[in-house]
Amino acid sequence: MNENGIGFPIFRMNDIKNAFLAEDELKYADIPDDLLAEYKLERDDILFNRVNAEEFVGRTGIVKLIDHFVFASYLIRLRTKKNGIIKPDYLNIFLNSSYGIKQIRKFRRRAVNQANVNAEELKQIRIPVLSLNIQEEISKLSNESWNQTEQSKSYYQQAENFLLEELGFKDFRVEDDLSFVVNLSDVKSAKRVDADYFQPKYQKLVEQIEKHNAKLLGNLVSMKKGFEPGSEAYQEEGKLFIRVSSLSKFGIEDKDQKYLSDDLYGKLKVNFEPKIGEILLTKDATPGIAYVLKEAVEGIISGGMMRLKVNNDIDPEYLALCISSLTGQMQAGRDAGGSIIAHWKPEQIKNLLIPVLPKPTQQKIAELVRKSHEARKKSKQLLEEAKRKVEEMIEEKSN
């Protein structure tokens, strides 16, 4: 697999998000054309994760994207018969419902570090055949959920484009120079010897940001680091432990989540539980992911994250977008580079340069971001409504 666009985009387990296949973190597979016909996906194909850690086995999503997508070998493709008695969206929603998950868990076989449900076992799962009218209702909810997800992405992209245009970054080139000269005094001042840190593109970035009332992040927020209790403290249930892998610019994802005991949470929550309105910011592994917390969370953040409390000089949603977009990502990449695992130090984060646009412009950009999050919230509500409707119909039929 590669991230350079060589071959065909390939769906993996991590691309199954909220019952759909997402293209946010795509990799590519350079496979021969004769295999493409075998592994090429069609719209409304369903992918089932058959092997992985126990909590991930059975993760299921439907394909709504249209392209030459293929899928990883540890996924099973389900394709309903044309004009058959089962609609693909209904099948996907059922497998994501409590009744579908219960059956999947029954077949799940544990090994040393993983579990498995093979294709033959998957065939044994019993699917209630509801009327086509009911299935159409479920399909409508499913498709509207997908549409809201796409609308969310569109609003966010509009916000990002608006920001970059206002800052003069619309046609900004980020290619590396093959050769350049750096003064020894600059090397000593930066205390860095890795060549990438001194790429001319970073100086061009800073110069452009400085044209727009630039301020250091440390002057716009107060910062608190998270806590690392160690993997021995992880539990299957309990209070949420929010790790770097669980956070995206769209929120806290249901992905590789870990939990802590109520007792440990009680000891830590005063200092490490995030508050509504704070920005959660990743500093390790994938530094520079920023999200404004919208709802109360019973949990604590990991040591690979920071909590930013924003002062009144800047809109939190605008600030989070500045960090998550090109203006922040390039600075984070420059600062956290030079090692195998990226680490963005708190002092470097404080020195992140933020362009502070006029308040009316900030508000326009922030409103697009808020619309994006509202659409994503609506998408999840529609998905839950579809699952609830399936469960209610099954219970009604069984009574």
N, C-alpha and C positions, 0 to 999 in steps of 0.2 A: 504494500500500500504506500501511497505517497500523498503529499499535500500540494503538489506542483501542477495539478490538473492533467497529469499524464494518464490516459486511459479513460475509464468510465467512472462516474460517481458511484460509490458503493455505500449502501446502508449497513450500519452496524447496530449492535444492541443499544448503544448510547444515543442513537438517532431516533429511538422510539420514545416519544415524549407526549404524555397526556393522551395516549391512544391514537396518536398520529405519527407519521414519519416526518421528521424535520430535517432541513438542509443546513442548519446553522453551523455544524461542525463536520462537514463532509470531508472524507478522504477519497482517493481515487485508486482504482485497480487497473493495471494494464493487462487485460486479458485478451486472448485471441478472438477474432470475430466469430469463429465457430462455436465458442462457448457463450457468446452474447445472447444467442437465441434461447439458450437453456436458462440463463439467469436473468434475462431482461425482465423488468417489472412493468406491469400495466397499472393504470389507474384503478383503484379499488381492490388491488391485491392486498392481502393481509400478511404481515410478518410476525412470527411467533419465536421468541427467544427460547431455545431448547436446552442450553447448557450455560452455566455461569455460577456465581455465588447464589446461594439458596433464595435470597430475596429478589433476585433478578430473573430467575427462571419463570417463564410464563408471561413475561412482559410482552404485550401485544399491541400492534398499531396498524392502521390502514394507510395505504399510499394514496395521496390526492395530487401529488406533483406529477407532471408529465415531462419526461426526459428519458434518456437512455440510462436509467438507473439499474444497478445490479445489487445483489445482496450477499452478505457474508455467509460462509458455509455453515456456521452454527445457528443460523436462522432457518426457520421452516416457512415456506410460502404457502398460503392458503388462497385458493381461487374458486369462488362459487360458480356454479353452472349458470350459463346465460338463460334467463327466463325460468330459473329454478324456483324452488319453494323457500329458499333462504337468500335474503338480501345481504350483500357484503357488509354494509354499515351495521345492520342488525347483528350479524355474526361477531363483528369486532366489538360492539358495545356489550354483547352478552359475555364474551371472553374477558372483558374488563369489569364486569359486574361481580357482585359478591358471590353469585351462584356459579359463574364461570371460574372465578379464582378458587373457590372451594374445591371444584372438581380437579383443577390443575394441580393443586397441592396434594390431592389424594394420590395422583400418579407420580409425583415428584420423588425421585430416588436420590438419596444422599450418598456422596462419595467423601473422600478425605477433605478437600477444600472447595468442593462444588456440588451442584445437584444437576439432575438431568430429567427431561421428559422427551422421549423420542417420538418419531412420527407415528409409529404404530400405536403408542399409548395415546397420543393426541387424537387419533381417529376414534378412540373409544369414548371420548367426551360426548355426553348426551346434550343435544341442542333442542330446546323446546321450539316447536314450529308454531309460532304465533301467526295470526292472519296476516295476509300481505298488506292490508290496510294499516294494521298496527306497525308492521315492519317499515312501511313508508313513513309513518310518523316519526319513528326512531331515526330513520335515514335523514329526514328533514332536519331534526335536531342536531344530528352528527355533522351534516354538511354546513349548517349555520355556525356550529362551533368552529369548524375549520375556517370558514369565511372570516369569522371574528379574529382568529389567530393571524390570518393574512392581513386583515385590516390593521391589526396591532403593529405588525412589521412595517406596513406602509407608513403609518403615522410616525413611527420612530425614525424611519429613513428620511421622511420629510423634515423632521426636527434636526437630524444630523446634517442634511444637505443645507438647510437654512443657516445653521451655525457656521459651517465651513465657508459658505458664500459670504456671510457677513464678515468673516475674518480674512477673506481673501485667499482661502486655501482650495478653491474649487479646482484649479489646475495645478496644484502643488505636486512636484515630482519628489518621490521618496527613494529613487534609485541610489545605490551606493556608488561612490566614486572609486575607480580602480586605483588611483594614487592621489595622495595629498600630502601637504607638509604641515607639521605641528611643531610649535616652539617647545623647547625643553621646559621652559617656565610654566607653560600650560599643563604639561604632563605632571610636573611637581605639584601644581596648584590643585589639580583634580585628583591626585593620588591614584591615578589609573594608568596602566600601561597597555591595555587591550586597544587595538587600533580602531575597532568599531565605535568606541565611545567618542572618538574625535572625528567621525564622519562629518563632512561639511553640511550634510542635510540637516543635522541637529542645530547647527548655528543659524541656518536659514529659517528653521522652524521658530527658534527663540526670537529672532529679529522680527518675524511677522507677528508673533504674539505680542511683543512689546509695543506694537503700534496701537494696541487696543486696551489701554489702561490696565496693564498687566499687574497682578498681585501674586505674592507667594501664598500657596494654599494654607500654610501655617498661620497666616494673618487673617484668614477667612473662617477658620474652624478651630475647635479644640479636638484633640485626638486621644483615643484610648485603645490600647492593644487588647486583643482577646486572650484566651487562656488555653493551655494545652494540658489536659489531664493524663494523657497517655492512652494507648490503645487498650490497655487492660481495664480501663474504666468504661469501655463501650458496652452497651447492652442492646438487646433486640427491641425492647420497649422502654418507655420512660419519657424524659424531657429531651427536646431536640438539641443536638449538638451540631451547630451550623459550621460546616467545613468549607474550604475554598471550592471543592468540587461541587458543592450544593448551590453555589451562588452564580447567577447570571445577571446581565444588565436588566433582565425582565423580572427578576425576583428570586426567591428561594425555591429551587427546583426539587421535585421528588426524585432525587438521583443520589445513589450511594449514601443515603442518610444514616447517621449513627445517633444513638441515644445515650443519655446518662441517667443514673438513678435519681429519684426524687430527693434523696438525702444530699447527694453531691450538688445537685442543682440548687437546693435551698441555701447551701453555703456559698455558692458562686454568683447567684443571680444579682445581688446588689451591685457588684462591680462589673459583671460581664454580660448581663442581659441587655440586648439592644432596645431602644425606645423608638416609638413612632416618630417619624420625621428625621431620624438620624440617617446618615449615609453609611452603608456597609461597604467596605473597600478591601479587596484582596491585595495582599502584599507579597505573598509567596506563590511559587509554582506558575500561576497565571496572573501576574500582578496587573492592577489597573482596572479590574471589574468593579463598577460602582453602581449601587442601587439604593434609592431612598425607601426606607421601610414604611409601608402603608398601613399595616395592621399589627396589632400586638402579637408578640411571639413568646411562648413559654419555652425558653431555651437560652443557651449561651453561644457566643462565637468563639471559634478556634483561634489559636495563636497566630495563624496565617492570615488573619484579618484585622482590620481596624474599624473602630466606630468614630465617625466624624459628626460632631455637633456644629451646625452651621450658624454663623452670626447673621445679623439682619442686612448685611451689605450685599448679599447675593441670594438668588433663588436656589433652593436645594436641588430641584430637578434640573435646572440649568447647569449647576455645578457638576452634578453626577454625569450629565451628558458630556461636558467638557473633558472630564477625566476618562470616560469610556470611549470617546471619539479619537480621531487622529491626533489632536492637540495633546491629549494626555497619554495616549498609548505609545507615541514615539518617545516621549520623555521617560515613561516607565521602562520601555525596552532598552533605552540608553543606560539608565541608572542601574537596572537590575541585571544587566547582561554581564558577561565576563566570567560566568561560572556555569556548571552543568545544570544545577537547579536554580532558577531565578529567585532572588531574594531582594525585595525593595525595602530598604531600611527606613525606619520612621523619620530620620533626619532628611533623607532624600525626598520622602513624601512631603514633608513640610516645605521643601524648596521647589515643589512642583509649581511651574508658572501657569497662572490661570488668566485668560483674557476676560476682563469684566466689561461686558457690553452694557449699554444703557438699559435701565430697568424695563422700559416698554418692550425692548427687543428680547430681553431675558424672558419676560412674561409670555411673549408669543411663542418662543421656543419651548418653554416649560409647558404651555398649554397643549402643544402637539405631543409631548412626552406623556402628559397625563391622559390624553385621549388614547394613546397607545396602551397604557396600563389598564384603562377602563375596558378597552376592547378585549384584552387578554383575560381580564377578570370575567367578562361576559362569556367568553369562550369556555372557560372552566365551569361556569354555572350551567351552560347549555349541555355540556358533557355530563355533568352530574345529574341533570334533569333526565337525560336520555337513559342513563344507567338506572336511575330510580324508577322510571317508567317501565323498563324491562322487568325489574325485580317485582314491581307491583302487579304486573300482568301475570307473571309466573305464579305468584302467591294466590292471585285470584283464580287462576285455572286449577290450582292444586286443592282449593277449598271446596 
